[in-house]
Amino acid sequence: MDSILKVAAYGEDLPGDVIGTHQVVHLLERLGGVLERRMLTWRDVSLLLVANSKNAATINVQQDTDQNIREGLEEFCSSEDWWPSLIGASVFSSFFRSADQSNLDISDGLLVVAFSSSVFDKIPVACEVTKKQGDRRYAGKRVLHSAIQAYCEKISDFGLNMSQDDVAESSTGIIFTSGSGHTEARQVVDFKDCFAVGQELLAAADELNAELVGGCATNRSKNQLQSLYYSDEINHRVRYKYTYQHAAVLALLPHIRARLHLNHPYKHVADQGKLKIVFHPQDQYAEGRYFYIQEINDQPPIDFLANYWGFTKDELNRMVTERVAIPVEPKAHLVTIASSLNRWDVNVWPNVPIWLDEINDKVMLRLVRAEAEDGNFYLMEMDPLDLNAKILMGTVHANYNRNASIIAFLCESRKIVLNHNGSNVEAEDVVSGSPAEGAAVGVYLNGEYSTGSRVSIGYHNYSQIGAIFPDRPIDSLPPQIIAAKRTAKVRLFACHASRDKPTVRAFIGYLQGHIQGSTMWIDEREIKAGDILQDEIRAAMAEEDQLVIPFLSDRSVEADWVKRELSWAFEEEKRQGRTIVLPVVLDDRGDAVMDEIKSNWNKRLSRPIRERLYIKVNDFTEEELRSKARRLAGHIAKRLADES
């Protein structure tokens, strides 16, 4: 793979009440075809993102679907002998374009997105389940720290150490949490909890300069649970899981920093300047952060907004007396209140009205997000939704090549508005305008999160968050990562005399302790019959990441098979244009072994041995073997870094 990150996707609506295991397998097979057209294989996939938009009639039906998704993943991955990591959520809808495949509206099926990373074979996924209601607000913050810790442990397999700051500043995180309407154990999660997750996540991410995108899971109906999908890895075995508990899942895409493009579909109402807002402390997120509005421009909210919403007095009063949510169907949401973070902030984001509540005999407006009392407030009306997509794709075309990929996280309310208007223009614009060789993915969620952007406010409403992933070549990775990756792939071939086996085994053990991830195989053909391994050994020496370590002692230098294998290795050096033979001389008699090579070997073999740097072991103590193995590991690391 020649890029740091590649993205491929496939999805479709799936008929029937329940998604079947065979449907999941078939969909993954189709994704495999997309991967092939992108010059990738299933073993290149480091992370799968699942977006499940299946509308389940009952909780039991949904549980059957989620179990089948898990089993379908297991079945297909077993057939391919490769289990990528997993992250995902139940969503409202999705769309995609990848290679020659596309689907503009997956509202009753499954979308699977494959991320292929050149850094990690499997990208770690962190999961934080918050069983206590008071812990919900910390789900995002905690999962961020868990994901960074998992990343650090993974990178240590290459013999590298990275700080939390380095990890956060060099990666892009994808996060899903439980959203509003979450009904696990019939306990509904309030909008305030979703907002709190975003605020705590924003604060934690700002400290680390972390860039995260994603959103809240969706339940398509009140009879359906929200689901989060994830994987864990124990003893190198990946297991696929899902949960209906309140939780957060996060994966950090290594050494790729997406450009975040945040938009909302609102413009200022022409006849209104700044609004005078009076809040009520009935419910507040923190000191000075309020959810309830009791006056707008010296009027009760119901009187002020009725002029713009078009509801009758009876409709508005029924919302109050019957505790009916303000309808999502576009009417009230066409005109809403927007605010800045504070009076100096020029970035304005819309809020969503959700309830009209009677408090102390006054009707007040309840918002999704808590507003800061010292912000600037405006009345805003909805623009055509396709303008956001056009702006996003204009940015892509102006700044990125044909291999860039886009993943857009969108508020499900946008899709509801589009459905109401009989339109799918947003998906059409993103798909038709996406780069030819990249992938374009859109996921409609309950609410959206973003951090790491100057205009991010943590939890968004009605927004379109476009994460643009540039096509960056592998050689733009930090040199230490490139060298570590090369070292982790290296195969060490050792040939030696059987009499030297205890010394060689000890030396190799110490050597592998310094070359994380390397594999070793040892030729003990002196005690085997004939040349039955000749073809296998020659083929192994021809591999790009193979190094040959001949252990030369007074016994091995007399063996014809050692000379023959070294002859093959030197032929490969000429063909590959690099050094692959790294001799270790075992000699407790001064220079007897090198004298034997000089005297009795032909010059074609003896000269390259004598003229290159070699490791010499004299007294065979544990201390010396450790020291010389460490020195050889240093030579190998430097050589691989120079070649990279």
Secondary structure, 3 states (H helix, E strand, C coil): CCECEEEEEEEEECCCCCCCHHHHHHHHHHHHHHHHHCCCCHHHCCEEEEEECCCCCCHHHHHHHHHHHHHHHHHHHHHHCCCCEEEEEECCEEEEEECCEEEEEECCEEEEEEEEECCCCCCCEEEEECCCHHHHHHHHHHHHHHHHHHHHHHHHCCCCCCCHHHHHHHCEEEEEECCCCCCHHHCCCCHHHHHHHHHHHHHHHHHHCCEEEEEECCCCCCCCCCCEEEEEEECCEEEEEEECCCEEEEEEECCCCCEEEEECCEEECCCCCECCEEEEEEEEEECCEEEEEEEECCECHHHHHHHHHCCCHHHHHHHHHCCCCCCCCCCHHHEEEEECCCCCCCCCEECCEEEEEEECCEEEEEEEEEEECCCCEEEEEECCCHHHHHHHHHHHHHHCCCCCEEEEEEEHHHHHHHHHCCCCHHHHHHHHHCCCCCEEEEEEECCEEEECCCCCCEEECCCEEEEEECCCEHHHCCHHHHHHHHHHHCEEEEECCHHHHHHHHHHHHHHHHHCCCCEEEEECHHHCCCCCCHHHHHHHHCCCCEEEEEEECCCHHHCHHHHHHHHHHHHHHHHHCCCCECCEEECCCCCHHHHHHHHHCCHHHHHHHHHCCCEEECCCCHHHHHHHHHHHHHHHHHHHHHHC
